[in-house]
Amino acid sequence: MNLMNMMMAVLWVLMMTIFRISLLCFFLLILSYEAYPKTVIIKVKGTDVSFTDAEAQIESYKIIRSDAWRSYNISGRNEDDLQKCWNHFIVNKKLNFSIKNSELRIFQVNQSSIEYEYTYDPKKINIKGSSKTNYLKFCDLKINDKDKDDISSETIRLDFEEDL
């Protein structure tokens, strides 16, 4: 009977260990979950696929340009403030973007329009012509300059170097 009790104890410890590891994996999965990759529906008026494809491609570039700051992996700051700062930061700047593993495909065809589904991961956007450091400097200066609505290019001079 003593051997039976030992086996029951071993099985109990094994079961509890598997349960704890499963619970830990579940919580780590929840904590690491982000809404990436993102999916955006782009509605383009018209039924000529060659025209709507080009229009959807242009819209996807606008989406990438607008969301590119997310590739810097900035934590601890308000996302709305970072987005507003990015919108000011990219004005009149030549920034080249590239992205990996994005997909633009026809989602639904209607009588007067075609809807496209654009799936991408903002963290896979590569920005050439700026760096995370320059962007954060600009944002810090923008926050410190609350009296003015806009920061002109004459006010701030930043060096835009490729940060790879």
Disulfide bonds with the S-S distance in Angstrom:
Cys85-Cys139 2.06
